């Protein structure tokens, strides 16, 4: 398939995904934000779109779309914005705990057999292990703030037996920052939220490239150390 045609297909798929997410948030508000962010903690569910569009809804940018909780409408503006940010943070934190539990109770052997259902093949697990070995506690916090990477932290954190309380606190801190900032961007952009979304997509590509480069560098260092240990003379 020519590159131009492939780009059109990818753009069409991304557009359909965005439309599905925004429709869900428009129809179900806080419940959709909560559910989608819960899923995103384990599988990529476009958390940027979720929080940015949720923030735009909170600003009152769309007629007929309100932030409702248990049948009561939350006043647009700051109250609605805080509700959206809180729903995203709580949903993501709960999803992260579920992902951690899968990792710690299933272990690596289970994930090597079943990981494809969670988009975690052996290569992704290897990269995640190197990420944790290098950054330790910071791997969780920084991972929650990094596009693409953030959805592949929870299960490896369990596999690496990251202490539960520390893991939850680091996840809560990182996801709070993420949700507050992206919901805030949507709130300020209002009905122009798509302009921010499109601009941020280029940052996604940049971060993905950096992550691949860092993973390659870590793999190269590991190979060099292994070769050096094999070539060193025995005592």
Secondary structure per residue as TSV (DSSP state, phi and psi in degrees):
chain	resnum	aa	ss	phi	psi
A	1	X	-	360.0	128.0
A	2	X	-	-56.8	152.1
A	3	X	H	-59.2	-40.5
A	4	X	H	-63.6	-43.1
A	5	X	H	-65.8	-40.4
A	6	X	H	-62.4	-40.0
A	7	X	H	-63.5	-39.0
A	8	X	H	-64.8	-43.0
A	9	X	H	-62.1	-46.2
A	10	X	H	-61.6	-44.2
A	11	X	H	-61.7	-39.0
A	12	X	H	-65.6	-41.9
A	13	X	H	-64.6	-45.0
A	14	X	H	-62.6	-38.1
A	15	X	H	-64.9	-40.7
A	16	X	H	-65.6	-41.1
A	17	X	H	-62.1	-45.5
A	18	X	H	-61.0	-43.3
A	19	X	H	-62.4	-39.9
A	20	X	H	-64.1	-43.7
A	21	X	H	-66.2	-46.6
A	22	X	H	-66.5	-34.8
A	23	X	H	-65.2	-41.2
A	24	X	H	-62.6	-43.5
A	25	X	H	-67.9	-39.5
A	26	X	H	-62.2	-35.3
A	27	X	H	-85.0	-37.9
A	28	X	H	-118.3	-3.4
A	29	X	T	53.7	-122.0
A	30	X	H	-58.1	-37.2
A	31	X	H	-65.0	-39.5
A	32	X	H	-68.2	-42.5
A	33	X	H	-60.0	-47.3
A	34	X	H	-58.6	-51.1
A	35	X	H	-65.6	-43.7
A	36	X	H	-66.6	-39.0
A	37	X	H	-70.3	-32.7
A	38	X	H	-61.1	-46.0
A	39	X	H	-64.7	-40.6
A	40	X	H	-63.5	-21.0
A	41	X	T	-68.4	-17.8
A	42	X	T	-120.9	-38.4
A	43	X	S	-128.4	139.1
A	44	X	-	-56.4	122.8
A	45	X	-	-133.3	34.3
A	46	X	-	54.8	55.0
A	47	X	H	-61.6	-27.9
A	48	X	H	-62.4	-47.7
A	49	X	H	-63.2	-43.2
A	50	X	H	-56.0	-52.0
A	51	X	H	-75.3	-38.0
A	52	X	H	-65.7	-46.3
A	53	X	H	-67.7	-38.5
A	54	X	H	-59.2	-40.6
A	55	X	H	-64.4	-37.3
A	56	X	H	-65.6	-40.5
A	57	X	H	-61.8	-41.4
A	58	X	H	-62.2	-28.1
A	59	X	T	-76.4	-10.2
A	60	X	T	83.3	24.6
A	61	X	-	-72.5	-22.0
A	62	X	S	-120.0	123.1
A	63	X	T	-64.3	131.3
A	64	X	T	88.5	-6.4
A	65	X	-	-109.2	116.4
A	66	X	-	-127.3	163.1
A	67	X	E	-94.6	112.3
A	68	X	E	-121.4	138.0
A	69	X	E	-133.1	120.4
A	70	X	T	52.2	40.8
A	71	X	T	84.6	-6.6
A	72	X	E	-105.2	132.5
A	73	X	E	-81.3	128.4
A	74	X	E	-87.5	132.9
A	75	X	-	-57.0	132.0
A	76	X	T	-63.7	155.1
A	77	X	T	107.7	-144.6
A	78	X	H	-59.1	-45.7
A	79	X	H	-58.1	-44.4
A	80	X	H	-67.6	-39.1
A	81	X	H	-61.3	-46.3
A	82	X	H	-63.1	-37.2
A	83	X	H	-64.8	-42.7
A	84	X	H	-63.6	-47.8
A	85	X	H	-61.3	-40.2
A	86	X	H	-68.9	-41.1
A	87	X	H	-61.7	-42.4
A	88	X	H	-64.9	-42.7
A	89	X	H	-64.9	-47.0
A	90	X	H	-64.9	-45.2
A	91	X	H	-59.5	-44.9
A	92	X	H	-66.9	-39.3
A	93	X	H	-65.9	-43.3
A	94	X	H	-63.3	-43.6
A	95	X	H	-61.1	-36.8
A	96	X	H	-65.7	-37.4
A	97	X	H	-66.1	-41.5
A	98	X	H	-62.2	-41.6
A	99	X	H	-64.6	-41.8
A	100	X	H	-59.8	-42.2
A	101	X	H	-64.3	-40.0
A	102	X	H	-59.9	-43.9
A	103	X	H	-67.2	-44.5
A	104	X	H	-76.3	-32.8
A	105	X	H	-90.2	-29.4
A	106	X	H	-82.6	-38.7
A	107	X	H	74.0	171.0
A	108	X	H	-64.4	-41.8
A	109	X	H	-56.0	-41.9
A	110	X	H	-64.1	-42.3
A	111	X	H	-69.3	-31.5
A	112	X	H	-67.2	-28.1
A	113	X	H	-85.6	-38.2
A	114	X	H	-114.0	-0.5
A	115	X	G	-60.5	-24.4
A	116	X	G	-61.6	-28.8
A	117	X	G	-69.6	-20.6
A	118	X	G	-109.6	13.5
A	119	X	T	59.7	33.6
A	120	X	-	-125.5	89.0
A	121	X	-	-85.8	-179.4
A	122	X	H	-60.8	-37.5
A	123	X	H	-64.9	-42.7
A	124	X	H	-65.7	-37.8
A	125	X	H	-66.0	-39.8
A	126	X	H	-61.4	-44.5
A	127	X	H	-64.8	-39.9
A	128	X	H	-63.8	-40.3
A	129	X	H	-63.8	-41.1
A	130	X	H	-65.8	-37.2
A	131	X	H	-60.5	-45.7
A	132	X	H	-70.3	-38.4
A	133	X	H	-63.6	-34.5
A	134	X	H	-80.0	-43.8
A	135	X	H	-103.4	-15.2
A	136	X	T	51.7	-124.9
A	137	X	H	-57.5	-35.9
A	138	X	H	-64.0	-21.1
A	139	X	H	-60.3	-39.0
A	140	X	H	-71.2	-50.8
A	141	X	H	-63.4	-50.4
A	142	X	H	-66.0	-35.5
A	143	X	H	-61.3	-36.3
A	144	X	H	-69.5	-17.0
A	145	X	T	-103.5	2.2
A	146	X	S	-108.6	118.4
A	147	X	T	-54.5	148.9
A	148	X	T	73.7	-56.8
A	149	X	G	-62.5	-35.6
A	150	X	G	-59.5	-25.8
A	151	X	G	-85.3	-3.9
A	152	X	G	-120.8	32.8
A	153	X	S	-105.7	-39.1
A	154	X	H	-58.2	-55.7
A	155	X	H	-67.1	-47.5
A	156	X	H	-58.4	-32.8
A	157	X	H	-61.2	-37.7
A	158	X	H	-69.2	-42.9
A	159	X	H	-59.4	-38.7
A	160	X	T	-81.8	3.0
A	161	X	T	56.9	43.4
A	162	X	-	-62.0	129.4
A	163	X	-	-52.5	133.9
A	164	X	H	-59.4	-53.1
A	165	X	H	-61.3	-44.9
A	166	X	H	-62.2	-42.0
A	167	X	H	-61.0	-46.2
A	168	X	H	-64.2	-43.1
A	169	X	H	-64.8	-42.2
A	170	X	H	-67.5	-39.8
A	171	X	H	-64.9	-43.9
A	172	X	H	-61.3	-42.3
A	173	X	H	-64.8	-48.2
A	174	X	H	-66.5	-43.1
A	175	X	H	-70.9	-31.7
A	176	X	H	-62.9	-46.6
A	177	X	H	-59.3	-46.5
A	178	X	H	-59.5	-50.8
A	179	X	H	-67.2	-42.0
A	180	X	H	-62.9	-44.7
A	181	X	H	-68.9	-45.2
A	182	X	H	-74.9	-37.4
A	183	X	H	-64.9	-35.9
A	184	X	H	-65.0	-39.6
A	185	X	H	-63.1	-42.2
A	186	X	H	-67.1	-37.4
A	187	X	H	-61.8	-44.2
A	188	X	H	-72.3	-34.5
A	189	X	H	-76.1	-29.8
A	190	X	G	60.8	-131.9
A	191	X	G	-73.8	-1.0
A	192	X	G	-98.4	22.1
A	193	X	H	-58.8	-30.5
A	194	X	H	-64.6	-29.1
A	195	X	H	-61.3	-44.3
A	196	X	H	-65.8	-42.5
A	197	X	H	-59.2	-45.7
A	198	X	H	-66.1	-39.8
A	199	X	H	-64.8	-38.4
A	200	X	H	-69.4	-24.6
A	201	X	H	-59.8	-35.2
A	202	X	H	-66.3	-33.1
A	203	X	H	-67.2	-35.4
A	204	X	H	-55.4	-48.2
A	205	X	H	-63.1	-42.1
A	206	X	H	-63.4	-45.3
A	207	X	H	-64.2	-41.1
A	208	X	H	-60.5	-41.8
A	209	X	H	-64.4	-40.9
A	210	X	H	-64.8	-42.9
A	211	X	H	-60.6	-44.0
A	212	X	H	-62.3	-42.3
A	213	X	H	-63.6	-43.6
A	214	X	H	-64.8	-43.0
A	215	X	H	-61.7	-41.0
A	216	X	H	-63.2	-40.7
A	217	X	H	-64.9	-42.3
A	218	X	H	-64.2	-40.3
A	219	X	H	-63.7	-40.9
A	220	X	H	-62.7	-43.0
A	221	X	H	-63.0	-42.1
A	222	X	H	-63.0	-42.9
A	223	X	H	-63.9	-41.3
A	224	X	H	-62.4	-44.2
A	225	X	H	-63.9	-39.7
A	226	X	H	-66.2	-43.1
A	227	X	H	-63.9	-40.1
A	228	X	H	-63.6	-40.2
A	229	X	H	-68.2	-33.4
A	230	X	H	-73.2	-32.5
A	231	X	H	-86.5	-14.2
A	232	X	S	-69.7	140.0
A	233	X	-	-67.0	146.3
A	234	X	-	-72.3	145.6
A	235	X	-	-68.7	360.0
